[in-house]
Amino acid sequence: MNKDKKQTATLDAPSPQPSPSEKERGQGAGKILLVGFGPGGADQMTFRARAAIEEADVVIGYTTYIKLVRDLLDGKEVIRKGMTEEIDRCIEAYDAAKQGKVVALISSGDVGVYGMAGPTYEVLFQHGWTPDSDIQVEVVTGVTALNACASLVGAPLTHDFCSISLSDLLTPWTTIRKRIDAVGAADFVIALYNPKSGRRTQQIVEAQRILLQHRDPKTPVAIVKSAYRRRQDIQMTTLDEMADKEIGMLTTVIIGNSSSYLREGLLITPRGYANKYDDLTGDAKDGEKAGRSLSMGLEGWHGCVRRWLEAGNQKPWEKIAAHFDAPVGEILEAVAGVHESEPAGGYTAVRVDTNLEKIIQDTASWGKLRAVIRSSGGAVTECLLAGEQFEMKGDWLNVVTDAFHIHVNWANVHHAYLAKRGEKSLGAHFVNEAGDMVFRLLLVKQDGVFTDESLQAFDKTWSEVS
C-alpha cells in the first residue's frame, strides 16, 4: 500500500483523540459501515446513513463523495481516494477496522448497487474474514440513482425494470451487449448507468441501435443528470433521438417499455390496472376478479391461442408463434391443452417428457420423413430421410448419407410434442427447455395424401405416449 496516496483531514483539531467508544473496543474489534448516502442531497439521506457517518471514527470515500457529506465530518479522520482506487478504499477500511476503529466507507446512491459493498466483501474474504470475526460489517442502504432520477420524471418504474451499466472497464462489452439485447426483447423499462464518458462515446450509440431493433423509435426516454444535486438537469426525449442529447458520467438514462408514455412532461409506465378495472374505478372488468390473475395469465393466455386457432387462423407453427411473440414450444403447449369445450381449429398435440428416444425409433415405421432444422441465426435446413437412418452417438443424433450429414445435439432436447395441424401436417417437434425448436420430423404425403400405413404408425406412437 502506497501510504503517500492517503490524504487525511481533521476539521476541528490537529490530532483527534480516540473516541470513548474506540478506547473501549481496543484493538481488533473495529467495525466497517458500508454507507449509501443517496443521490447527494441531504433530504434524500436516510436517518441510518447519517447516524452511521456520525458514528464513524474514519470516513473513506471518493473525493466527490467526501464533498457531498462534508457537513458530517467534523472531528473525523477523512481518507479521500480517486476514481480508480476502489480497492485501495476497501483495504484502508479493513486496516482501520483492525485497529479497532469504526470506519464509514461511503458511496452515493445505494452502496450495494454499483457501489462499494461488493469489493469490500471480496477484500475481506481474501484476508480470511468471516461474519463471526471481531470486525463487524453493516450495509447501510440508500436511495439509488435510479430511484432518485425516477422520482424527478414521474413514475417510469411502476412495472418491471432493470439497470445496466454501459461501463466496460470491468465488464466485457460483449456481455453488456447481450444484456441490452435480452432486456430490449423482454420489454423491460431500462435504466442505463455510466452511459457515456469522455473516452467512452460509442456505447450509448450502440445501445440505442440494439434497442431500436426491439422498441418503437418514439419510446419515451428520460435523461437525468446529477439528481438532487446543484447542477441537476432533466431532458425528456425519445429513443431515436436519445444518443444526440447531452449525456455524461453523471447521467442516468431511463428508457420506457412498450406501454410507457409521456404526458404533461412526465414519463409514466402503467402498472396494468387498466387491464383489470373499468376506468380505474376499482370495479373489475367482465371476466376479471380483484386479487386474482388476469384472464390472460398462463392458462388464460393458452386459451387465447386456442380460440384464435378455432377462429380460422390456420397457419404453420412458426407463424402462430410469431403472431403471439412466443416460442413454438409455448404454442404447442397451449394446443396440448385442447379439450371439448375449447377446441383449437383442428390443431392437436400431446407432450412427451420421457423416453424421447422411442419417438426416434418409431419414426422408422412412419415412412418417408421431412426433417426441419432451424439454427439460432435463422437458417433453415430441410431434407428427406427415413427413420432407420438415425444413429445416436453420445449426445448427438446423426444421419450420414452420401448426399448430406445431419448432426443434432440431442443434449439440447428437453421434451417433445407429437402434433397435428388438421390433415395438413403431422409429426414430432423436439424443443429445448425454453420451448425453442431444435428440430422436427414431419410425415411426407404421397400424391397429396398421407398413406394409411404412415397414419396408422403415427397414431400408434401417439396412443402409446399420451
C-alpha positions as CSV (number, residue, x, y, z in Angstrom):
1,M,0.0,0.0,0.0
2,N,1.4,3.4,-1.0
3,K,0.8,5.5,2.1
4,D,1.7,8.6,0.2
5,K,-1.7,8.4,-1.5
6,K,-3.5,8.7,1.8
7,Q,-5.0,12.1,2.5
8,T,-6.4,12.9,5.9
9,A,-8.3,15.9,7.1
10,T,-9.2,16.9,10.7
11,L,-11.7,19.7,10.8
12,D,-11.6,20.7,14.4
13,A,-8.2,19.6,15.9
14,P,-4.8,18.9,14.5
15,S,-4.6,15.4,16.0
16,P,-8.0,13.9,17.0
17,Q,-8.1,11.8,20.1
18,P,-9.8,8.4,20.1
19,S,-13.5,8.5,20.9
20,P,-14.6,6.8,24.2
21,S,-16.2,4.0,22.1
22,E,-12.9,3.4,20.3
23,K,-11.0,3.2,23.6
24,E,-13.5,0.7,25.0
25,R,-13.2,-1.5,21.9
26,G,-9.4,-1.8,21.9
27,Q,-7.5,-3.4,19.1
28,G,-9.2,-5.9,16.7
29,A,-12.8,-5.1,17.5
30,G,-13.5,-2.5,14.8
31,K,-16.5,-2.0,12.6
32,I,-17.0,-1.3,8.9
33,L,-20.1,0.6,7.9
34,L,-20.8,0.4,4.2
35,V,-22.9,3.5,3.8
36,G,-25.1,4.5,0.8
37,F,-25.9,8.2,1.4
38,G,-28.3,8.6,-1.5
39,P,-28.1,10.9,-4.6
40,G,-26.3,13.7,-2.7
41,G,-29.0,16.0,-1.3
42,A,-29.3,16.0,2.5
43,D,-33.0,15.5,2.3
44,Q,-32.5,12.2,0.5
45,M,-30.1,10.7,3.0
46,T,-31.7,8.1,5.4
47,F,-31.5,8.6,9.1
48,R,-29.4,5.4,9.4
49,A,-26.9,6.7,6.9
50,R,-26.5,10.0,8.7
51,A,-26.1,8.2,12.0
52,A,-23.6,5.8,10.6
53,I,-21.3,8.6,9.3
54,E,-21.7,10.4,12.7
55,E,-20.7,7.2,14.5
56,A,-17.6,6.6,12.4
57,D,-14.0,7.5,13.6
58,V,-12.8,7.3,10.0
59,V,-14.7,8.2,6.7
60,I,-13.3,6.9,3.4
61,G,-14.6,7.8,0.0
62,Y,-14.2,9.1,-3.5
63,T,-13.3,12.8,-3.4
64,T,-16.6,13.9,-4.7
65,Y,-18.5,11.8,-2.2
66,I,-16.5,13.3,0.6
67,K,-17.5,16.8,-0.5
68,L,-21.2,15.8,-0.5
69,V,-21.1,14.8,3.2
70,R,-18.6,17.4,4.4
71,D,-21.1,18.8,6.9
72,L,-20.9,15.5,8.9
73,L,-17.1,15.2,9.0
74,D,-16.1,17.4,12.0
75,G,-13.5,15.7,14.1
76,K,-13.1,12.7,11.9
77,E,-10.2,11.2,10.1
78,V,-11.0,11.6,6.4
79,I,-9.4,9.5,3.6
80,R,-10.0,10.7,0.1
81,K,-9.4,8.4,-2.9
82,G,-9.6,8.8,-6.6
83,M,-12.0,7.3,-9.2
84,T,-9.9,4.2,-9.9
85,E,-8.8,3.5,-6.3
86,E,-11.8,1.4,-5.2
87,I,-9.8,-1.5,-3.9
88,D,-7.5,0.9,-2.0
89,R,-10.5,2.2,-0.2
90,C,-11.5,-1.3,0.8
91,I,-8.0,-2.1,2.1
92,E,-7.9,1.2,4.0
93,A,-11.2,0.4,5.6
94,Y,-10.0,-3.1,6.6
95,D,-6.7,-1.8,8.0
96,A,-8.5,0.9,10.1
97,A,-11.1,-1.6,11.4
98,K,-8.2,-3.9,12.5
99,Q,-7.0,-1.0,14.7
100,G,-10.4,-1.0,16.5
101,K,-11.9,1.9,14.6
102,V,-15.4,2.4,13.3
103,V,-15.0,3.1,9.6
104,A,-17.6,4.5,7.3
105,L,-16.9,3.6,3.7
106,I,-19.3,5.7,1.7
107,S,-20.9,5.5,-1.7
108,S,-23.5,7.7,-3.4
109,G,-26.8,6.1,-4.1
110,D,-27.1,2.6,-2.5
111,V,-23.7,1.1,-1.5
112,G,-24.8,-2.3,-2.8
113,V,-25.9,-1.0,-6.3
114,Y,-22.7,-0.5,-8.3
115,G,-21.2,0.6,-5.0
116,M,-18.5,-0.4,-2.6
117,A,-20.3,-3.2,-0.7
118,G,-19.2,-5.9,-3.2
119,P,-15.5,-5.1,-3.5
120,T,-15.3,-4.6,0.3
121,Y,-16.6,-8.1,1.0
122,E,-14.2,-9.5,-1.7
123,V,-11.2,-7.9,0.1
124,L,-12.4,-9.1,3.5
125,F,-12.8,-12.7,2.3
126,Q,-9.4,-12.5,0.8
127,H,-8.0,-11.6,4.2
128,G,-9.8,-14.5,5.9
129,W,-12.6,-12.5,7.4
130,T,-15.9,-14.2,8.2
131,P,-19.2,-12.9,9.7
132,D,-18.1,-14.4,13.0
133,S,-14.8,-12.3,13.1
134,D,-14.2,-9.5,15.5
135,I,-14.7,-6.9,12.8
136,Q,-18.4,-6.2,12.3
137,V,-19.7,-5.2,8.9
138,E,-23.0,-3.4,8.3
139,V,-24.5,-2.5,4.9
140,V,-26.5,0.8,5.2
141,T,-28.8,1.1,2.3
142,G,-29.5,4.3,0.4
143,V,-31.7,5.8,-2.3
144,T,-30.3,4.7,-5.7
145,A,-29.6,7.0,-8.6
146,L,-32.3,5.0,-10.4
147,N,-34.9,5.8,-7.7
148,A,-33.8,9.4,-7.4
149,C,-34.0,10.0,-11.2
150,A,-37.3,8.3,-11.5
151,S,-38.9,10.4,-8.8
152,L,-38.0,13.6,-10.8
153,V,-39.6,12.5,-14.1
154,G,-42.8,10.9,-13.0
155,A,-43.4,7.1,-12.4
156,P,-41.3,5.2,-15.0
157,L,-40.6,2.2,-12.8
158,T,-44.1,1.2,-11.9
159,H,-43.7,-2.1,-13.8
160,D,-40.8,-4.5,-14.3
161,F,-37.5,-2.8,-14.9
162,C,-33.8,-3.4,-14.8
163,S,-30.5,-1.5,-14.8
164,I,-27.4,-2.0,-17.0
165,S,-24.1,-0.2,-16.7
166,L,-22.6,0.7,-20.0
167,S,-19.1,1.0,-18.5
168,D,-16.8,-1.7,-20.0
169,L,-14.0,-1.0,-17.6
170,L,-14.9,-4.1,-15.5
171,T,-17.4,-5.9,-17.7
172,P,-16.7,-7.0,-21.3
173,W,-18.7,-5.2,-23.9
174,T,-19.9,-8.5,-25.4
175,T,-21.6,-9.2,-22.1
176,I,-23.2,-5.8,-21.9
177,R,-24.4,-6.1,-25.5
178,K,-26.1,-9.4,-24.8
179,R,-27.8,-7.9,-21.7
180,I,-29.1,-4.9,-23.7
181,D,-30.5,-7.2,-26.4
182,A,-32.1,-9.5,-23.9
183,V,-33.9,-6.9,-21.9
184,G,-34.8,-5.0,-25.0
185,A,-36.6,-8.0,-26.4
186,A,-38.2,-8.7,-23.0
187,D,-39.8,-5.2,-22.9
188,F,-38.3,-4.1,-19.5
189,V,-38.1,-0.5,-18.6
190,I,-34.3,0.1,-18.7
191,A,-32.0,2.3,-16.7
192,L,-28.6,2.9,-18.1
193,Y,-25.9,3.7,-15.6
194,N,-22.5,5.2,-16.7
195,P,-23.8,5.8,-20.2
196,K,-21.0,7.9,-21.6
197,S,-17.7,9.5,-20.7
198,G,-15.0,11.5,-22.4
199,R,-13.4,8.3,-23.6
200,R,-16.4,6.1,-24.0
201,T,-18.7,7.8,-26.5
202,Q,-20.0,5.0,-28.7
203,Q,-21.5,2.6,-26.1
204,I,-24.7,4.7,-25.8
205,V,-25.0,4.8,-29.6
206,E,-24.6,1.1,-29.8
207,A,-27.2,0.6,-27.0
208,Q,-29.6,2.8,-28.9
209,R,-29.0,0.7,-32.1
210,I,-29.7,-2.6,-30.3
211,L,-32.8,-1.3,-28.6
212,L,-34.3,0.1,-31.8
213,Q,-34.4,-3.4,-33.1
214,H,-37.0,-4.2,-30.4
215,R,-38.6,-0.8,-29.5
216,D,-40.7,1.8,-31.2
217,P,-38.4,4.8,-32.2
218,K,-40.8,7.1,-30.3
219,T,-40.4,5.1,-27.0
220,P,-40.1,7.8,-24.3
221,V,-36.8,8.4,-22.6
222,A,-35.8,10.5,-19.6
223,I,-32.2,11.7,-19.2
224,V,-31.3,12.9,-15.7
225,K,-28.0,14.5,-14.7
226,S,-27.0,15.0,-11.1
227,A,-30.3,14.2,-9.5
228,Y,-30.9,16.3,-6.3
229,R,-27.5,18.0,-6.7
230,R,-26.7,21.6,-7.6
231,R,-26.3,21.0,-11.3
232,Q,-29.4,18.8,-11.7
233,D,-30.7,18.7,-15.3
234,I,-33.6,16.8,-16.9
235,Q,-34.2,16.1,-20.6
236,M,-37.2,14.3,-22.0
237,T,-36.8,12.7,-25.4
238,T,-37.4,9.6,-27.4
239,L,-35.3,6.5,-28.2
240,D,-34.5,7.6,-31.7
241,E,-33.1,10.9,-30.5
242,M,-31.6,9.7,-27.2
243,A,-27.9,9.5,-28.4
244,D,-28.0,13.0,-29.7
245,K,-28.7,14.5,-26.3
246,E,-26.1,15.7,-23.7
247,I,-25.1,12.6,-21.7
248,G,-22.2,12.0,-19.4
249,M,-21.0,10.0,-16.4
250,L,-23.3,11.9,-14.0
251,T,-26.3,11.0,-16.2
252,T,-28.8,8.2,-15.7
253,V,-30.9,7.3,-18.8
254,I,-34.3,5.8,-18.2
255,I,-35.9,4.1,-21.3
256,G,-39.6,3.2,-21.2
257,N,-41.2,0.0,-22.3
258,S,-43.9,-0.6,-24.9
259,S,-46.6,0.8,-22.6
260,S,-44.7,3.8,-21.2
261,Y,-45.9,7.3,-22.3
262,L,-45.2,11.0,-21.8
263,R,-47.9,13.2,-20.5
264,E,-47.7,16.7,-19.2
265,G,-43.9,16.4,-19.2
266,L,-44.0,13.2,-17.1
267,L,-42.8,9.7,-18.0
268,I,-45.4,7.1,-16.8
269,T,-45.3,3.3,-17.1
270,P,-48.7,1.8,-16.3
271,R,-48.8,-1.0,-13.7
272,G,-51.6,-2.7,-15.6
273,Y,-54.7,-1.7,-13.6
274,A,-56.4,-0.6,-16.8
275,N,-56.3,-4.2,-17.9
276,K,-58.4,-5.3,-15.0
277,Y,-60.5,-2.4,-13.8
278,D,-63.0,-0.3,-15.8
279,D,-61.8,3.3,-16.0
280,L,-59.6,2.7,-12.9
281,T,-62.7,2.8,-10.7
282,G,-62.0,-0.3,-8.8
283,D,-64.8,-2.2,-10.5
284,A,-63.4,-5.3,-12.2
285,K,-64.0,-5.8,-15.9
286,D,-66.1,-8.7,-17.1
287,G,-64.1,-11.9,-16.6
288,E,-61.7,-10.4,-14.1
289,K,-61.6,-10.6,-10.3
290,A,-59.8,-8.4,-7.8
291,G,-56.8,-10.2,-6.3
292,R,-56.8,-12.9,-9.0
293,S,-54.6,-13.5,-12.0
294,L,-55.6,-11.8,-15.2
295,S,-57.6,-13.9,-17.6
296,M,-54.5,-13.5,-19.8
297,G,-52.4,-15.3,-17.2
298,L,-50.8,-18.6,-18.2
299,E,-53.9,-20.7,-18.6
300,G,-55.9,-17.7,-19.9
301,W,-53.2,-17.0,-22.5
302,H,-53.2,-20.6,-23.7
303,G,-57.0,-20.3,-24.0
304,C,-56.5,-17.2,-26.2
305,V,-54.2,-19.2,-28.5
306,R,-56.8,-22.0,-28.9
307,R,-59.6,-19.5,-29.5
308,W,-57.5,-17.7,-32.1
309,L,-56.9,-21.0,-34.0
310,E,-60.5,-22.0,-33.7
311,A,-61.5,-18.7,-35.3
312,G,-59.9,-19.9,-38.5
313,N,-56.3,-18.7,-38.3
314,Q,-54.8,-21.7,-40.0
315,K,-51.1,-21.1,-40.1
316,P,-47.8,-23.0,-39.7
317,W,-46.4,-23.4,-36.2
318,E,-43.7,-20.7,-36.6
319,K,-46.2,-18.1,-37.9
320,I,-48.5,-18.8,-35.0
321,A,-45.5,-18.3,-32.6
322,A,-44.5,-15.1,-34.4
323,H,-48.1,-13.8,-34.1
324,F,-48.1,-14.3,-30.3
325,D,-44.3,-13.4,-30.0
326,A,-43.8,-16.7,-28.1
327,P,-41.6,-19.8,-28.5
328,V,-43.0,-22.5,-30.7
329,G,-43.0,-24.8,-27.7
330,E,-45.4,-22.5,-25.9
331,I,-47.8,-22.7,-28.8
332,L,-47.6,-26.4,-28.8
333,E,-48.1,-26.5,-25.1
334,A,-51.3,-24.4,-25.5
335,V,-52.6,-26.8,-28.2
336,A,-51.8,-29.8,-26.0
337,G,-54.4,-28.4,-23.5
338,V,-57.2,-28.7,-26.1
339,H,-60.5,-30.1,-24.7
340,E,-64.0,-30.4,-26.0
341,S,-65.2,-27.1,-24.6
342,E,-62.3,-25.2,-26.1
343,P,-61.0,-26.8,-29.4
344,A,-58.3,-25.2,-31.5
345,G,-59.4,-25.4,-35.1
346,G,-58.2,-28.9,-35.7
347,Y,-54.8,-28.4,-34.1
348,T,-53.9,-31.0,-31.5
349,A,-50.8,-32.0,-29.7
350,V,-49.5,-34.3,-26.9
351,R,-46.4,-33.5,-24.8
352,V,-43.7,-36.2,-24.3
353,D,-41.3,-35.7,-21.4
354,T,-39.6,-39.1,-21.1
355,N,-38.2,-41.8,-23.3
356,L,-37.9,-39.4,-26.3
357,E,-35.6,-41.9,-28.0
358,K,-38.7,-44.1,-28.5
359,I,-40.1,-41.5,-30.8
360,I,-37.0,-41.6,-32.9
361,Q,-37.2,-45.4,-33.0
362,D,-40.8,-45.3,-34.0
363,T,-40.2,-42.9,-36.9
364,A,-38.7,-45.9,-38.8
365,S,-42.3,-47.0,-39.3
366,W,-43.7,-43.6,-40.3
367,G,-42.4,-43.8,-43.9
368,K,-40.5,-41.0,-45.6
369,L,-39.9,-38.1,-43.4
370,R,-39.1,-34.4,-43.9
371,A,-36.5,-33.2,-41.3
372,V,-36.6,-29.5,-40.5
373,I,-33.7,-28.0,-38.5
374,R,-33.6,-24.3,-37.6
375,S,-30.5,-22.5,-36.4
376,S,-30.5,-19.7,-33.8
377,G,-29.4,-17.3,-36.6
378,G,-32.5,-18.1,-38.6
379,A,-31.2,-20.6,-41.2
380,V,-33.5,-23.4,-42.0
381,T,-32.3,-26.8,-43.3
382,E,-34.8,-29.3,-44.8
383,C,-34.2,-32.7,-46.2
384,L,-35.9,-36.0,-46.9
385,L,-34.9,-39.1,-44.9
386,A,-36.1,-42.3,-43.3
387,G,-36.3,-43.0,-39.6
388,E,-34.0,-46.0,-39.8
389,Q,-31.2,-43.7,-40.9
390,F,-30.9,-42.1,-37.4
391,E,-27.9,-43.1,-35.3
392,M,-27.4,-42.0,-31.7
393,K,-23.7,-41.4,-30.7
394,G,-23.2,-39.9,-27.3
395,D,-25.0,-36.6,-27.1
396,W,-25.5,-36.5,-30.9
397,L,-28.3,-37.7,-33.1
398,N,-26.9,-38.2,-36.6
399,V,-27.9,-39.0,-40.1
400,V,-25.0,-39.6,-42.5
401,T,-25.6,-40.2,-46.2
402,D,-23.7,-39.6,-49.5
403,A,-25.9,-36.6,-50.1
404,F,-25.8,-34.9,-46.6
405,H,-24.8,-35.1,-43.0
406,I,-27.2,-34.1,-40.1
407,H,-25.9,-33.7,-36.6
408,V,-28.4,-32.7,-33.9
409,N,-27.2,-32.0,-30.4
410,W,-29.5,-34.4,-28.5
411,A,-28.5,-32.9,-25.2
412,N,-30.3,-29.7,-26.2
413,V,-33.6,-31.5,-26.5
414,H,-35.7,-31.1,-23.3
415,H,-39.1,-32.5,-24.4
416,A,-41.1,-33.2,-27.5
417,Y,-44.6,-32.8,-28.9
418,L,-46.5,-35.1,-31.3
419,A,-48.7,-32.6,-33.2
420,K,-51.3,-32.4,-36.0
421,R,-52.4,-29.4,-38.0
422,G,-55.6,-30.9,-39.1
423,E,-54.7,-33.0,-42.1
424,K,-52.1,-30.6,-43.4
425,S,-49.1,-31.6,-41.2
426,L,-48.3,-34.4,-38.7
427,G,-45.1,-35.0,-36.9
428,A,-42.8,-34.8,-33.9
429,H,-41.4,-31.5,-32.7
430,F,-38.3,-31.5,-30.4
431,V,-37.8,-28.4,-28.3
432,N,-35.3,-27.1,-25.7
433,E,-36.1,-26.2,-22.2
434,A,-37.1,-22.6,-23.2
435,G,-39.5,-24.0,-25.8
436,D,-37.4,-23.1,-28.8
437,M,-37.5,-25.5,-31.7
438,V,-34.4,-27.8,-32.0
439,F,-35.7,-29.9,-34.9
440,R,-38.9,-31.6,-36.2
441,L,-39.7,-34.7,-38.2
442,L,-42.8,-34.5,-40.4
443,L,-44.7,-37.2,-42.3
444,V,-44.5,-36.8,-46.1
445,K,-47.6,-37.1,-48.3
446,Q,-47.6,-39.4,-51.3
447,D,-49.6,-38.0,-54.2
448,G,-51.1,-35.3,-51.9
449,V,-52.2,-37.6,-49.1
450,F,-50.7,-39.4,-46.2
451,T,-50.6,-43.2,-46.7
452,D,-52.8,-45.4,-44.4
453,E,-49.6,-47.1,-43.2
454,S,-48.0,-43.8,-42.2
455,L,-51.1,-42.6,-40.4
456,Q,-51.6,-45.9,-38.5
457,A,-47.9,-45.9,-37.4
458,F,-48.1,-42.3,-36.3
459,D,-51.3,-42.8,-34.4
460,K,-49.9,-45.9,-32.7
461,T,-46.9,-43.8,-31.3
462,W,-49.4,-41.1,-30.3
463,S,-51.6,-43.6,-28.3
464,E,-48.5,-45.1,-26.6
465,V,-47.1,-41.8,-25.3
466,S,-50.4,-40.0,-24.5
